[in-house]
Each structure stands twice: as structure tokens, then as C-alpha cells.
């Protein structure tokens, strides 16, 4: 197992590259911040074309985790791991056990959990090697398990809050949901149960078929969902879907969803504001999953996790109120508030010690 740590001269992020050809493991962990505690963020398993694309994705996601954990008032810094999915056959258990060796070598500076492309079973493979992983099946009545339902709950409560600010109730509202993975599908169930009408889309046709077999929903093409007339648009697929082109076409006056890194560029928050679209920053609304992961890490009961997830709309309200008072976009204000909390940390963890040469884990 070869490990190599590099540091960005631009913003201080640290990159932990790892590779084990024997089990087709290749990827990178980005440590964005240790100011509030160990860096925590999911492990993404995806089809990356090259290391540059892998690193760019991990860097954005890691920065988002720093801000998400800070805004959720968690004793955690921000990080993310991405693993390139092998093109050919591979032993999945062996691959994730090898990834566990990487986490063990970092000695708790980074805590991994489930993310896009990974499962609780994968996290169990990692746990067989190291304790620095969460999102495992709950035991002893404590928090744990799949974080997706908690993410969906936080987004559902955020949607309810956003509609309320706009003088609307969930019942009778038309919600456009982009992405029907585990979080998006669970969100749709909650919205349907509350009386909302659904417009849905996903690039994966079986996911659409499963949902419409379960509950009523209008189906539109994935590249048209943002243009659907709706009271609220909920991006729940992969990131960067809100860009200069799509923002100009959005028909809903409100946008809040579960996807990470929804804005393709920092200026896109201001563009949404210029169009009169009220945006709920992603890492504020979708923090339910990491709150559950933190609950597992801290030994909380699920009732405490639920209590903390129910605080999300209040934090979203703080962002939106400050944005309205200052005239800045909610995206800008959320970044500012998160940065204030990180910068106010009094006892940051020591920085990672860079490996001088590749090491064997």
C-alpha cells in the first residue's frame, strides 16, 4: 500500500493519495480542516476518468464538509475520500479492507462514512481493519446505520420551512425532485405523505420506475426537471447542477435539496438571487446524515440525533434572515457564517505530518 501526502499552497488542504494495485484500490482523501475536530466526511466510490478529476471532486466535497459540520455545530472538521471504481472485475471486500488500512495509517485524523457508491456493508469491511469509520448498523440502542433517512428528514424540514417563508404549506404544493437515489426517494415519500404533488426525474430509469410504482408522481426528462413549473425545486442528484445555464431556466421561486456542492461556481448564488430565487444552501439543509454519523461517533441515542436534525430549519432561518438583512445571497452568507465558526476554534488538532517518502500501510 503506497501512501503520499501533499499540501496545497493555495488553501492549506492536504491530499492523501493511496494506491494498492493488488486489490485495484486507487483514490485520494482530502483533509480540508481539523479546526473543530477530526475531519469527517463520506467515502465516494465513482467512475473517475483521471486523478485530476478525482482530486477536484474531493476538494470541493471536503470544503463543503467543513462548512456543513461547522453549521451543524458538530465537533468535527471537514474531509472527503474518493475511490476510483475499477473498470474490470474486483474483490469489493478486499478493496474496502485495504482502504481501511489507509484510514488506520491516518490515526483518526479522518473519519469515513457512507457516500455515493458505497454501502453500510462496505463500511463494515473498513471497520474490520480500523475503528475510524461510521455509518455501521446500529447496536446497543445507539445511533448508527444508513445516514440517508436522516439526510432526507433534514431536507424535508428545510423544504417545509422554505415554503412557509413563501406563504405556502406542503399540502398542495408542487415539488420538483431531481435524483431518486436513497435520499431523493425517501424525501419523495415524506413529501407525498405531507400532501405535496411530485414531479420527478433521474438518469437511472429503474429508480424512476420503482418510485412511480410506489406513489403518484409526474415523470419528466432529467435535463428538463429544473424547467418544470413548481413551487420548489429540490436538487438531490450529483453536484454542480445549478449553473449559469440551468439557473436561468429554473421555474420555481424556491430551491433547496439534498445534493452536495449544488452550485457550479461561487457566483451562482448571486445569480440565483438576481433572478429572485430563494436558495437554501445545500450544506445547511442536508446535514442530517452527518449529524447521524456524529451521533454514532459520540455515542448518542437516535432520539438525540432526531432532536439535532430538527434544529436544521432554525439554522437555515438564521442564514436566510441574515441574507435578507445584508442584501447578500444565502450562499454567500452561509459560507461566511461557517468560516466564522471555523476561525473561532480555540484548540485545533495538530496538522497532519506529511510523509517524507511513500510508506507501507
C-alpha positions as CSV (number, residue, x, y, z in Angstrom):
1,X,0.0,0.0,0.0
2,X,1.6,3.3,-1.1
3,X,0.6,6.5,0.7
4,X,1.7,10.0,-0.2
5,X,0.6,13.3,1.5
6,X,0.7,16.6,-0.3
7,X,-0.3,20.1,0.8
8,X,-2.0,22.7,-1.3
9,X,-0.2,26.0,-1.2
10,X,-3.4,27.7,-2.2
11,X,-5.7,27.0,0.8
12,X,-3.8,24.5,3.0
13,X,-5.9,21.5,2.1
14,X,-4.0,18.2,2.5
15,X,-4.2,15.4,-0.1
16,X,-3.6,11.8,1.0
17,X,-3.1,9.7,-2.2
18,X,-3.3,6.0,-1.8
19,X,-2.9,3.0,-4.2
20,X,-2.8,-0.7,-3.8
21,X,-2.6,-2.4,-7.2
22,X,-3.2,-5.9,-5.7
23,X,-6.8,-5.1,-5.0
24,X,-7.3,-2.3,-7.6
25,X,-7.6,0.4,-4.9
26,X,-6.8,3.9,-6.1
27,X,-8.0,7.2,-4.6
28,X,-7.4,10.3,-2.5
29,X,-8.5,11.7,0.8
30,X,-8.7,15.5,1.1
31,X,-8.4,16.9,4.6
32,X,-9.8,20.4,4.5
33,X,-10.0,21.4,8.1
34,X,-9.1,20.0,11.6
35,X,-10.0,23.2,13.4
36,X,-13.2,21.8,15.1
37,X,-12.1,18.2,15.4
38,X,-11.2,15.2,13.2
39,X,-12.1,15.6,9.6
40,X,-15.3,13.8,8.8
41,X,-17.0,13.1,5.5
42,X,-18.2,10.3,3.3
43,X,-16.3,7.9,1.1
44,X,-17.4,8.2,-2.6
45,X,-16.9,5.3,-5.0
46,X,-17.2,6.5,-8.5
47,X,-16.1,6.2,-12.1
48,X,-13.4,8.9,-12.4
49,X,-11.6,9.4,-15.7
50,X,-8.3,10.7,-14.2
51,X,-6.6,11.7,-10.9
52,X,-7.2,15.4,-11.7
53,X,-11.0,14.9,-11.8
54,X,-10.9,12.8,-8.7
55,X,-9.0,15.4,-6.8
56,X,-11.2,18.3,-7.9
57,X,-14.3,16.5,-6.8
58,X,-12.7,15.6,-3.4
59,X,-11.5,19.1,-2.8
60,X,-15.0,20.7,-3.3
61,X,-16.7,18.0,-1.3
62,X,-14.2,18.3,1.6
63,X,-14.6,22.1,1.8
64,X,-18.4,21.5,1.8
65,X,-18.0,19.1,4.7
66,X,-16.0,21.6,6.8
67,X,-18.8,24.1,6.3
68,X,-21.6,21.5,6.8
69,X,-20.1,20.3,10.1
70,X,-19.5,23.8,11.4
71,X,-23.0,25.0,10.6
72,X,-24.5,21.8,12.2
73,X,-22.5,22.7,15.4
74,X,-20.6,19.4,15.3
75,X,-17.1,18.8,16.9
76,X,-15.8,17.7,13.5
77,X,-13.6,19.2,10.8
78,X,-14.1,18.5,7.1
79,X,-12.7,15.9,4.8
80,X,-13.8,13.6,2.0
81,X,-12.4,10.4,0.3
82,X,-13.0,9.4,-3.2
83,X,-12.1,6.0,-4.7
84,X,-11.9,5.3,-8.4
85,X,-14.2,2.4,-9.2
86,X,-12.2,-0.3,-11.0
87,X,-13.2,-0.8,-14.7
88,X,-12.9,-4.5,-14.5
89,X,-13.7,-7.3,-12.0
90,X,-12.5,-6.7,-8.4
91,X,-13.0,-8.0,-4.9
92,X,-15.1,-5.4,-3.2
93,X,-14.4,-6.6,0.3
94,X,-10.7,-6.7,-0.2
95,X,-10.7,-3.2,-1.8
96,X,-12.5,-1.7,1.2
97,X,-10.4,-3.6,3.7
98,X,-7.4,-2.1,2.0
99,X,-9.0,1.3,2.3
100,X,-9.3,0.6,6.0
101,X,-5.5,0.3,6.2
102,X,-5.3,3.9,4.8
103,X,-7.6,5.2,7.5
104,X,-5.6,3.3,10.1
105,X,-2.4,5.0,8.9
106,X,-4.0,8.4,9.4
107,X,-4.7,7.5,13.1
108,X,-8.1,9.3,13.4
109,X,-7.4,12.5,11.5
110,X,-10.1,11.4,9.0
111,X,-13.4,9.6,9.8
112,X,-15.1,8.0,6.9
113,X,-18.7,7.1,6.3
114,X,-21.0,6.0,3.5
115,X,-21.5,8.2,0.5
116,X,-22.4,7.9,-3.2
117,X,-21.5,4.5,-4.5
118,X,-20.7,3.0,-1.1
119,X,-22.9,1.0,1.3
120,X,-23.1,0.1,5.0
121,X,-21.7,-3.3,4.0
122,X,-18.6,-1.5,2.6
123,X,-18.2,0.4,5.9
124,X,-18.3,-2.9,7.7
125,X,-15.4,-4.1,5.6
126,X,-13.5,-1.0,6.5
127,X,-14.3,-1.4,10.2
128,X,-12.8,-4.9,10.2
129,X,-9.4,-3.1,9.8
130,X,-9.9,0.2,11.6
131,X,-12.3,2.0,14.1
132,X,-12.1,5.2,12.1
133,X,-15.3,4.6,10.1
134,X,-19.0,5.1,10.8
135,X,-22.4,4.5,9.2
136,X,-22.4,1.0,10.5
137,X,-25.5,-1.0,11.6
138,X,-26.7,0.4,15.0
139,X,-26.0,-1.6,18.1
140,X,-26.9,-1.2,21.8
141,X,-29.7,1.2,21.0
142,X,-27.3,3.9,19.9
143,X,-27.1,6.0,16.7
144,X,-25.8,4.4,13.5
145,X,-26.8,2.8,10.3
146,X,-27.6,4.3,6.9
147,X,-27.5,8.1,7.2
148,X,-29.7,8.6,4.1
149,X,-33.1,8.8,6.0
150,X,-31.7,11.4,8.3
151,X,-30.5,13.5,5.3
152,X,-33.9,13.2,3.8
153,X,-35.6,14.3,7.1
154,X,-33.4,17.4,7.3
155,X,-34.1,18.3,3.7
156,X,-37.9,17.7,4.2
157,X,-37.9,20.0,7.2
158,X,-35.9,22.6,5.2
159,X,-38.5,22.4,2.3
160,X,-41.3,22.9,4.8
161,X,-39.5,26.0,6.2
162,X,-38.8,27.5,2.8
163,X,-42.4,27.1,1.7
164,X,-43.6,28.6,5.0
165,X,-41.4,31.7,4.3
166,X,-43.2,31.9,1.0
167,X,-46.6,31.7,2.5
168,X,-47.2,28.1,1.3
169,X,-48.0,24.8,3.1
170,X,-46.6,21.5,1.9
171,X,-50.0,20.1,1.3
172,X,-51.0,21.0,-2.2
173,X,-47.5,22.4,-3.2
174,X,-45.8,21.1,-6.3
175,X,-42.3,19.9,-5.7
176,X,-39.8,19.0,-8.4
177,X,-37.3,16.4,-7.2
178,X,-34.1,15.8,-9.2
179,X,-32.5,12.5,-8.3
180,X,-34.2,9.4,-6.8
181,X,-31.4,7.7,-5.0
182,X,-31.8,6.6,-1.4
183,X,-32.1,10.2,-0.2
184,X,-34.3,11.5,-3.0
185,X,-36.7,8.6,-2.9
186,X,-37.1,8.8,0.8
187,X,-37.7,12.6,0.5
188,X,-40.4,11.9,-2.1
189,X,-42.1,9.5,0.4
190,X,-42.1,12.2,3.1
191,X,-43.4,14.9,0.7
192,X,-46.1,12.6,-0.6
193,X,-47.2,11.8,2.9
194,X,-47.4,15.5,3.7
195,X,-49.8,16.0,0.7
196,X,-47.3,17.5,-1.9
197,X,-47.6,16.8,-5.6
198,X,-44.4,15.4,-7.1
199,X,-42.6,16.0,-10.3
200,X,-39.5,13.7,-10.5
201,X,-36.6,12.8,-12.7
202,X,-33.5,10.6,-12.6
203,X,-30.9,9.5,-15.1
204,X,-31.3,5.9,-13.8
205,X,-34.6,4.7,-15.3
206,X,-35.1,1.8,-12.8
207,X,-35.0,4.3,-9.9
208,X,-37.9,6.2,-11.6
209,X,-39.8,3.0,-12.2
210,X,-39.5,1.9,-8.6
211,X,-40.8,5.3,-7.3
212,X,-43.8,5.6,-9.6
213,X,-44.8,2.1,-8.8
214,X,-44.9,3.1,-5.1
215,X,-46.5,6.6,-5.2
216,X,-48.1,9.0,-7.7
217,X,-45.6,11.3,-9.5
218,X,-45.3,13.1,-12.8
219,X,-42.1,12.0,-14.6
220,X,-40.1,14.4,-16.8
221,X,-36.7,14.1,-18.5
222,X,-33.6,14.5,-16.3
223,X,-32.5,17.5,-18.3
224,X,-35.9,19.2,-18.0
225,X,-36.7,18.8,-14.3
226,X,-35.3,22.2,-13.4
227,X,-37.5,23.8,-16.0
228,X,-40.7,22.2,-14.6
229,X,-43.2,24.7,-13.2
230,X,-43.1,24.1,-9.4
231,X,-43.4,25.8,-6.1
232,X,-39.9,24.4,-5.1
233,X,-37.1,22.7,-6.9
234,X,-35.1,20.1,-4.9
235,X,-31.8,19.0,-6.4
236,X,-30.9,15.6,-5.0
237,X,-28.6,14.2,-7.6
238,X,-24.8,14.8,-8.0
239,X,-23.4,18.3,-7.6
240,X,-22.8,21.4,-9.8
241,X,-26.3,21.1,-11.3
242,X,-27.1,24.7,-10.5
243,X,-25.0,26.7,-13.1
244,X,-25.3,29.7,-15.3
245,X,-27.4,27.8,-17.8
246,X,-29.8,25.9,-15.5
247,X,-30.3,28.8,-13.1
248,X,-31.6,31.0,-16.0
249,X,-34.2,28.3,-16.7
250,X,-35.5,27.4,-13.2
251,X,-39.2,28.0,-12.9
252,X,-39.5,27.5,-9.2
253,X,-39.1,30.5,-6.8
254,X,-37.5,28.3,-4.1
255,X,-34.6,25.9,-4.3
256,X,-33.4,23.5,-1.6
257,X,-32.3,19.9,-1.8
258,X,-30.0,17.1,-0.7
259,X,-27.2,17.2,-3.4
260,X,-23.8,18.3,-2.2
261,X,-22.0,21.2,-4.0
262,X,-25.1,22.2,-5.9
263,X,-23.6,25.5,-7.1
264,X,-21.2,25.1,-10.0
265,X,-19.4,28.3,-9.2
266,X,-19.3,30.7,-6.2
267,X,-21.0,33.4,-8.2
268,X,-24.0,31.2,-8.9
269,X,-25.5,32.1,-5.6
270,X,-25.6,35.7,-6.5
271,X,-27.1,34.8,-9.9
272,X,-29.9,33.0,-8.2
273,X,-30.6,36.0,-6.0
274,X,-30.6,38.3,-9.1
275,X,-33.4,36.1,-10.5
276,X,-35.4,36.4,-7.4
277,X,-34.9,32.7,-6.4
278,X,-34.6,32.0,-2.7
279,X,-31.9,29.4,-2.3
280,X,-31.4,27.2,0.8
281,X,-27.6,26.4,1.0
282,X,-27.0,22.7,0.5
283,X,-24.7,22.0,3.4
284,X,-27.2,23.7,5.8
285,X,-30.2,21.7,4.7
286,X,-28.6,18.3,4.0
287,X,-26.7,18.0,7.3
288,X,-29.0,15.2,8.7
289,X,-26.7,12.4,7.5
290,X,-23.6,13.8,9.1
291,X,-25.5,14.5,12.3
292,X,-26.3,10.8,12.5
293,X,-22.7,9.9,11.8
294,X,-21.6,12.3,14.5
295,X,-24.2,10.7,16.8
296,X,-22.6,7.3,16.2
297,X,-19.1,8.8,16.8
298,X,-20.3,10.5,20.0
299,X,-22.4,7.6,21.3
300,X,-25.7,9.4,21.1
301,X,-29.2,7.8,21.2
302,X,-31.3,8.1,18.0
303,X,-33.7,10.5,19.9
304,X,-30.8,12.9,20.3
305,X,-30.0,12.6,16.6
306,X,-33.6,13.4,15.7
307,X,-33.6,16.4,18.1
308,X,-30.4,17.8,16.4
309,X,-31.8,17.2,12.9
310,X,-34.9,19.1,13.8
311,X,-32.7,22.1,14.5
312,X,-31.8,22.4,10.8
313,X,-34.7,24.7,9.9
314,X,-33.7,27.1,12.6
315,X,-30.2,27.3,11.3
316,X,-31.5,27.7,7.8
317,X,-33.7,30.5,9.1
318,X,-30.6,32.2,10.6
319,X,-28.9,32.2,7.2
320,X,-31.9,33.4,5.3
321,X,-32.6,36.2,7.8
322,X,-29.0,37.4,7.7
323,X,-29.0,37.3,4.0
324,X,-32.2,39.4,3.8
325,X,-30.8,41.9,6.3
326,X,-27.5,42.3,4.5
327,X,-28.7,42.0,0.9
328,X,-26.2,39.2,0.2
329,X,-27.1,35.8,-1.2
330,X,-27.9,33.0,1.2
331,X,-25.0,31.0,-0.3
332,X,-22.5,33.8,0.5
333,X,-23.9,34.3,4.0
334,X,-23.8,30.6,4.8
335,X,-20.1,30.4,3.7
336,X,-19.4,33.5,5.9
337,X,-21.1,32.0,9.0
338,X,-19.4,28.7,8.6
339,X,-16.0,30.3,8.2
340,X,-16.6,32.4,11.3
341,X,-17.2,29.3,13.3
342,X,-14.1,27.5,12.0
343,X,-11.9,30.6,12.5
344,X,-13.2,30.9,16.1
345,X,-12.0,27.4,17.1
346,X,-9.7,27.7,20.0
347,X,-8.0,24.2,20.1
348,X,-7.5,22.9,16.6
349,X,-6.0,19.5,16.1
350,X,-2.3,19.4,15.0
351,X,-1.8,19.4,11.3
352,X,-1.1,16.1,9.6
353,X,2.6,15.3,9.4
354,X,3.5,14.9,5.7
355,X,5.1,11.6,4.8
356,X,8.6,12.3,3.5
357,X,8.6,9.1,1.4
358,X,5.9,6.7,0.4
359,X,5.1,4.4,3.3
360,X,3.7,0.9,3.6
361,X,0.4,0.7,5.5
